Amino acid sequence: MYHLRLKGEHYQMGVKRGTIFQKANISFPLHLDTFQLDHGKESEKILREFFPEVCEEIRGVSDTIGADYLSFISWMLCMGCCMYNLENNIPIEIRGCTAFAYSKDGNIIYGRNNDLPPYLRDGSKSEIYSPQNGNRFNITTSSFINGEEGLNEHGLAVAMTFVMTRLEKIRPGFNSCFIVRYLLEKANDTETAISLLMELPVASNCNILLADKNGKMVVVECTPDKKSIREAITSDKGSIVCTVNSFTSDEYASYDDSNGDDYDSAKRYKVVMNSFIDKITSNYLENTISLLKGEYGFMCQYEDPNFQTVWSSIFNLKNLMIYRAEGDPRKKKFITDSRLHDIKFGR
């Protein structure tokens, strides 16, 4: 996993990344069909309306590496949405992540297993952004510029999970990974993030988990047509919210086009919720690590060699400390990442 720091004006951050790509001789096979290119171009208009800064960052990359801007950003906007024929990819998108947040005894903890084809593991990144006129944040991604999860300096965690969408239902708009980036940079807490998210056109089905240091946590179930807020489950043991690769609410079940091929989403969801009650009791970091490692039930024990947990993360939303296993958490140790904490509070 790469660990990059980016600071300053957006276009120049893009130039810095493009220069790194050039030095590493990284190229991008932009094999888009007509549907994807049209989707990307229309989605770029929407992205530019709401988040022009990130468009300039992408232009900084494309200008530096000599790529056509519209083709390059269209490729990025198809990720996690309609990228079904990318070179070296599987026929359809495969993403099986589990994300959750909980509040217990004054602790606000977020956890995630990011499950993907293993060829994406080595190129994954954990990046610190300090953008001009925006929040400072850590974003973890199997791509770049956008991401699957992150934590910002205000103690707001944002994460996505993929839900299959038939092509005829996809609309121009933000894909889930650009939603994560937008909210990390623009929102200070869960309520503000909800307000911003409700205004965004969303390209395809996804879940967006939001949790802040004050303990406000929700999952927003999103489709191209509508969005719904699923509140945390609260009891005398605390509060928890979890998202997998399906819609949990009955109202949205008909929008899920996976036909049950969702890498045991229901099983993973149940393990998280049951573990919160029975297993996460006192040593919250160690208990959460055990949960992500699958010691309390099925979480990352995939039998398909072409689908694995490529990283696991834990965020402490109050002190901004991050713990990450860069690979299968059963085999890799969780390493402390204090970069965001150090930026906010000093060493």
N, C-alpha and C positions, 0 to 999 in steps of 0.2 A: 504494500500500500504506500502511495506517495503522500508526503506531508508538505503542502505548499502554503505559503503566506502571500496574500495579495492585499495591497493597500493603495488608496488614492482614487483617482479619477477612473471611471469605468473603462473608457476606451484604452487607456494605458495599461490597465490590468489585463485586458485582452491581448494587447501587444506583448506583454511579458509572457503570457501563456503561449501565444503563438511562437515566440522565440524559443521557448522550451521545446515545443513540438518540432520546430525546425532542427534544433541541435540534436534531438533524439531520432531524427529521420522518421517521424511518425506521419503517416499519410492517412487519408480518410476516403474510403470508397463510397462515394455518394450515389448509390444505386437506388434511385427513387423512381417508382412508376408514376403514371399521370395522376392517379388518385392522391398519392402521397405528396407530390409536388404541389398540386392544387391546394391540398389541405394545409401544407406548410406555409404557402404564400398568404392564404386567407388568415391563418392563425398568427402570422407575423404582424399583420395589421392590428390585431387585437392586443398582442403582446406589446407592441409599440405604444398603443393608446394608454395602457395601464402601467407599463414598466419600461419606458424608453431607455433607461439607463442600461438595462441588461442587453438590449438590442445593440447599443453602442459597444458594450463589452464583447459581444459576439463579432461585431464588425471589426474590432481590433484584432481578434484572432484571424478572421478570414482575410483581412488585408495583409497581415503579416505572412501567412502561409500561401497566399496567392490563390485562395479559393473564391468562387462566386458566392457573395454574401447570401443571396436569397436561397440558393441551393443548400448552402451550409446550415442556415438557420432552419430551413424546412426539414432537413434531416434531424436536427435536434428536437424540433417540435413534434416529430413523429414518434420519438422514443417513448416507450411506456404507453403507447396509444395505438399506433397502426404500423409498427415496424416489423412486418411479417416476412420480408424478403431481404433483410440485411445480409451481406456476404458473411459467411461463417456463422450465421444465426440459425436457430431452429425454425421450422415452418411457421409457428405462431409464437407470440411472446410467452415466455415462461417466467413468472415472478411469484414467489411463494411466501412472502415475508410475514412475520408476526411482530406487532408493536403494541406496547401497553404503557400505561402510566398509573401510578398509585400514590395515595397519600396515607401515611400511617404513622402515628406517634410523632407528628411534626416533620416527618421525612417526606419529601416529594421526589419520587424516583421514576425515571423512564427507562424502558428496556426494549431491545429489538434484536431479532435475528434477521439478517438480510440474505435471502435465499435466491440463488441465481445459477445459471450455467457456470461452471468453474472457470471457463476461459476468461470471464470478466473479473476474476479475483485479482490478478496481478496488476491490472490497470486501475483498480479502485483507489480512491483518494480521500483523505481527511484534510480539509482545507480551512485555514483561518482567513476570513475576509474582514478588512477594515475599510469599507467603501466611503468615499466622499459623500457626506449628507445622508448616511444610512447607518443602521445598527451594525455593530461588530458581531460576528457569529462564526461558529464552526459548522461546516456542512460536510456530510459524508456521502459519497457518490460513486457509482460505477461508471459514470460519465464524466462531465465537467460542466462548470457554470451552474447547472441545475443539480438537484440531488434528491436522495431518498429520505434523508432525515437531517436534522440539525438542531442546534441550541444557540440562542443569541445572548447577548450581554445582559439582557433584562430577565433572564431565567425563563424564557419561552421556548419550549420544545415543539417542533413541527415535524410530522412524519407522514408519509404516504404509504398506502398499500394498493396494489394493482387488483382490479376486478375486470374480468373479461368483458369486452364489448364487441358486438357484431359491427362490421364495417359500415353497414347502412345506417347505423345509429350514431356514428361519430360525427361531430360537428366542429367547425373551426373554434379554436379557443386555447386556453392554457392546458397543457398536459399536467399530470400530477406532480412531476418533478420540478417544473417551473413554478407551480403553486407553492411548493416547499420553499424555494429560493425567495420568492416574492414576499411571503409572510415573514420569513426570518429577517429580511432586510427592512421591512416596513412596520411591523407590529411590535408592540411592547408587552402585550398580555393576551390572554385567550379571548377576552371580549372584543378587543380591537381586531384580532385576527379573524374572528367570526364575521365581524362587520365587513372587513375587506374581502373575505372569501365569498360572501353572499353576493357581492357585486360582480364577481368574475365569471365570464363565459368559460365553461369547462368542456374540454374536448371529448372525454370518454369517462366511463365509470371509474371511480376510485373512492377510497376512504382517506380522509385527512384527519389525523390525530393532532389535537392541540392540548398542551398542558403548560401551566405557568407556575412560578415559584410560590404563589399564594394558594395553590391547590385546586384551582379551577381547571377542569379537564373534560374534554368532550371528543367525540368522533363525529365529523361531518360526512355523511354519506352523500356522494355527489354523482349525478348523472348529467348528460348533456341537457336534460330538460328541467331538472329540479334538484334541490338539495334539502337535506333534513339533518337536524342536530340530534345526536344520540347522547344523552347525558350519562355521566359516570354512575355506576351502581354504588350506593352509599349504605353502610351499615355501622354497627358499633365497632367494627374492626377497621373502619376507614373507608376510603373511596378508591375505586378502580375503574379504568376503561381499557378496552382491548380492541384491536382491529386485526383482521386477517385478510384473506383474499376472496371474501364474499361480503354481501350485505347482511348484517345481523338482524335488522328490523324486518318484520313480516311485510311491511308496506313496500319495501324495496326489493324483495326477493325476486320478483318477476323481471327486474332489470338485469340481473346477473346472468350472463350468457356462457358461463363456464360449463354448464350441464353437469355439475358435480366434479369436474376435473380441476380441482383447486388445491391439490397437494395437502389433503386432509385438513382443510381450514377449520372445520367444525371440531375436530379432535384437538388441534392446537389451541383454539379458543377456550375449550373446556379445561384443558390442562392449566392455562394461565389463570382462569377464574377460580378453579378449585385450589390451586397452589396459594393464591392470595389468602384464602381462608385458612388453609391447614398448614402451609409450609413457611410462608413468609412471616416470621414471628418476631425476630429480635435482631439478628445480624443481617441487616437488610441488603448490604452489598453482596455478602457471600450467598445468602438465600436467592437473590436475583441471578447471580452467576449460575447457581445450581439449576434454577429453572431454565435458563437459556441453554445450558448444556444437556438438557433432557433428562436430568436425574429425577424429576418428579412426574415424568410422562413424556409422550411423544412431542418433540419440538424441532429437532434438527437431525433426526436419525433416518435420513432419506437413503433408500437402497439404490436409487438410480445414480450411477457415477457421473451422469451428465447434469445433475442438479444437486447443489449442496448449499450449506450455509457458508457464505464467503466472508462475512464478518458478523460480529455481535457487538452491541453497544449498550452501555449503561450511562445515563446522565443523572447527576445530582443537581436538581434545578435550583437549589438554594445557594450552593457554593460554586456552581459551574464546573465542578470536576467531572471528567469524562473517563470512562474505563472501557477499553476496546480489545477484543480478540480479533486479530487480523487473519481470519481463516475459521475453520470449523472449531467452535468453542470447546469441543471435547478434546481437541488436540493442541490448541493454542492457548497460551496464558492471556489473561486480561491485563493489559498494560495501562498505566495511568497517563492520561493526556491532560496536562494542566495549562495548556497554552491560553485558552479563553479565560480561565480563572486568573492567570498571571496578568493578562491585559487589563482585566477589570479591577482586580484587587491589588495587583503588585505581587512580587514573589515573596 
